[in-house]
Amino acid sequence: MPSHPHLSHPRLDDLHRSQQRQPKPRRGFGDPIAPFKENPRFIPPPLTNLQNLKLPLRVIMPEEPINDAGRIVFHAVGDTGGVHGTDVQEAIAMQMEAQCDAADKGHKPSFLFHLGDVIYFNGQSALYPTEFYEPYQYYQPYIFAIPGNHDGDTRVQSGDEPDTEPSLTGFIKNFCDTEPRPATSWRDTMTQPYVYWTLDAPFVTIIGLYSNVDGTLDGRGMNEQKQWLQDQLKAASPEKCLVVAVHHPPYSLDRPHGGSPDIGIALDRAITTTGRFPDAVFSGHVHSYQRFTRTVGARHIPYVVVVVDGSANTEKLMHKLQTQPDN
């Protein structure tokens, strides 16, 4: 039977080629955004009804000293889990303690906002004492947090500690408890409303996002957290500074990662839809310190990557920045 003139079948080598995973494209020098991932890994977080995901700071601590000072000061850092030893993590904690002790009244940090990857490599509850509570046992302020990819990932690599818990179990136990409970003799669990949430404090609103295990707010075809982000931007007081905290950075000039395109797109769409710009974006994930200034009209918005300790406790474990290729 003759073949239909308008139909053709793919050749076997073309079929194999189309089904084969393609290698990751290498970014050009100076490009701070990684290639778009067609099928990023996504582990659904626990269900939420999206109600009451805003936490007033006054529920946790008195706001009067902040209001009296006319300013708010806080620490921010990510990727602290000391899986390779906590010596550097403890040294940074000591420096933060020293800043608190030396600061004049009105300039003392009120809290630490953790930017994710509290525990390596899979957020196990059993590792919280050694990787979190003990290194910060002398740090007096409260510690808030958003989860990072290692806090939610359940895929265990060879040689890692076993993980038998559902995704985010350790994070929720320690940061999203229903009431404060003694986690150790010196620190209680926190009562944040969810894994993504908003901190409403004097002078600042911090919208904390969860970028899952591969740098996305929602699974493909879903929109829950992206819509919530838009709602939070609309609701944020125009009289306060607005900070967005998200583990995966929109921009990074490191070699292995680069900035997350999904996060950058989600932020830009939310900003365009609402007309509300954040005053700063804080991220972790990349083991380095980087600061980008994004200029939009008359606005100059800092996008800051803040990872200086913990899991990357040696120079070898820091994520190297791109270098100029030889011509």
Long-range contacts (C-beta under 8 A, 24 or more apart in sequence): 27-258, 27-322, 29-322, 29-323, 29-324, 29-325, 30-253, 30-322, 31-258, 32-251, 32-252, 32-253, 32-258, 32-259, 32-292, 33-250, 33-251, 33-258, 33-259, 33-260, 33-261, 33-264, 34-257, 34-258, 34-259, 34-260, 34-261, 35-258, 35-261, 36-261, 36-262, 37-214, 37-215, 37-261, 37-262, 39-220, 40-212, 40-214, 40-215, 40-216, 40-220, 40-262, 41-212, 41-213, 41-214, 42-212, 42-213, 42-214, 42-216, 42-218, 42-219, 42-220, 43-152, 43-153, 43-154, 43-167, 43-212, 43-213, 44-167, 44-219, 45-152, 45-167, 45-168, 45-195, 45-210, 45-212, 46-168, 46-172, 46-195, 48-194, 50-224, 50-228, 52-193, 53-193, 53-194, 53-196, 53-197, 53-198, 53-228, 54-193, 54-197, 54-198, 54-199, 54-200, 54-232, 55-191, 55-192, 55-193, 55-197, 55-198, 55-199, 55-200, 56-200, 56-201, 57-110, 57-111, 57-199, 57-200, 57-201, 57-202, 59-191, 60-142, 60-190, 60-191, 61-110, 61-111, 61-142, 63-201, 63-202, 65-105, 65-106, 65-110, 66-110, 66-201, 66-202, 66-203, 67-202, 68-106, 69-105, 69-106, 69-107, 70-106, 71-106, 71-107, 71-203, 72-110, 72-201, 72-202, 72-203, 72-204, 73-103, 73-107, 73-108, 73-109, 73-110, 74-109, 74-110, 74-111, 74-112, 74-113, 74-141, 75-99, 75-109, 75-111, 75-112, 75-113, 75-141, 76-112, 76-113, 76-114, 76-115, 76-245, 76-282, 76-306, 77-112, 77-114, 77-115, 77-284, 77-306, 77-307, 77-308, 77-309, 78-114, 78-115, 78-116, 78-117, 78-148, 78-247, 78-283, 78-284, 78-285, 78-306, 78-307, 79-115, 79-116, 79-117, 79-148, 79-284, 79-285, 79-287, 79-307, 79-309, 79-310, 79-311, 79-312, 80-114, 80-117, 80-118, 80-131, 80-132, 80-135, 80-309, 80-310, 80-311, 81-117, 81-118, 81-119, 81-120, 81-127, 81-131, 81-132, 81-150, 81-310, 81-311, 82-120, 82-130, 82-131, 82-135, 82-310, 82-311, 82-313, 83-120, 83-121, 83-131, 83-311, 84-311, 84-313, 84-314, 84-317, 85-313, 86-130, 86-131, 86-134, 86-135, 86-310, 87-313, 88-309, 88-310, 88-313, 89-131, 89-135, 89-309, 89-310, 89-313, 90-135, 91-309, 92-308, 92-309, 92-310, 93-135, 93-136, 93-138, 93-139, 94-138, 96-139, 97-138, 97-139, 97-140, 100-139, 100-140, 100-141, 109-141, 110-141, 110-142, 110-201, 111-141, 111-142, 111-143, 111-144, 112-136, 112-139, 112-141, 112-142, 112-143, 112-144, 113-144, 113-145, 113-199, 113-206, 113-208, 113-245, 113-282, 114-143, 114-144, 114-145, 114-146, 115-145, 115-146, 115-148, 115-245, 115-247, 115-282, 115-283, 115-284, 115-306, 115-307, 116-145, 116-146, 116-147, 116-148, 116-149, 116-150, 116-151, 116-211, 116-247, 116-284, 116-285, 117-148, 117-149, 117-150, 117-151, 117-247, 117-284, 117-285, 117-310, 117-311, 118-145, 118-147, 118-148, 118-151, 118-171, 118-174, 119-150, 119-151, 119-170, 119-171, 120-150, 120-310, 120-311, 121-150, 121-153, 121-156, 121-157, 121-160, 121-161, 122-150, 122-153, 122-154, 122-155, 122-156, 122-160, 122-161, 122-163, 123-147, 123-150, 123-151, 123-152, 123-153, 123-163, 123-165, 123-167, 123-168, 123-169, 123-170, 123-171, 124-161, 124-163, 124-165, 124-170, 125-165, 125-169, 125-170, 125-173, 125-174, 126-161, 127-161, 127-170, 128-170, 128-173, 128-174, 128-183, 129-184, 132-174, 133-183, 133-184, 133-186, 133-187, 134-184, 136-187, 137-184, 137-186, 137-187, 142-190, 143-187, 143-190, 144-175, 144-190, 144-192, 144-199, 144-206, 144-208, 145-171, 145-175, 145-190, 145-192, 145-208, 146-195, 146-196, 146-197, 146-208, 146-209, 146-210, 146-245, 146-246, 146-247, 147-171, 147-195, 147-210, 147-247, 148-211, 148-247, 148-284, 148-285, 149-211, 149-212, 149-213, 149-214, 149-215, 149-247, 149-248, 149-285, 152-195, 152-210, 152-212, 152-213, 153-213, 155-213, 168-195, 171-195, 196-225, 196-228, 198-232, 198-236, 202-240, 203-240, 203-241, 204-240, 204-241, 204-242, 204-243, 205-236, 205-237, 205-240, 205-241, 205-242, 205-243, 206-243, 206-244, 206-245, 207-232, 207-233, 207-236, 207-242, 207-243, 207-244, 207-245, 207-278, 208-245, 208-246, 209-244, 209-245, 209-246, 209-247, 209-263, 210-247, 211-246, 211-247, 211-248, 211-260, 211-262, 211-263, 215-248, 215-260, 215-262, 215-263, 215-285, 216-260, 216-262, 216-263, 217-262, 217-263, 217-266, 226-266, 226-269, 226-270, 229-266, 229-267, 229-270, 230-269, 230-270, 230-273, 230-274, 233-270, 233-271, 233-274, 233-276, 233-278, 234-274, 234-276, 236-276, 238-276, 241-279, 241-280, 242-276, 242-277, 242-278, 242-279, 243-278, 243-279, 243-280, 243-281, 243-282, 244-278, 244-280, 244-281, 244-282, 245-281, 245-282, 245-283, 246-281, 246-282, 246-283, 247-283, 247-284, 247-285, 248-283, 248-285, 249-281, 249-283, 249-284, 249-285, 249-286, 249-290, 249-303, 249-305, 250-281, 250-283, 250-303, 251-290, 251-292, 251-294, 251-303, 252-285, 252-286, 252-288, 252-290, 252-305, 253-290, 253-321, 253-322, 254-286, 254-287, 254-288, 254-290, 254-319, 254-320, 254-321, 254-322, 255-319, 255-320, 255-321, 255-322, 256-319, 257-285, 257-286, 257-319, 277-301, 280-304, 282-306, 286-319, 287-311, 287-312, 287-317, 287-318, 287-319, 288-318, 288-319, 288-321, 290-321
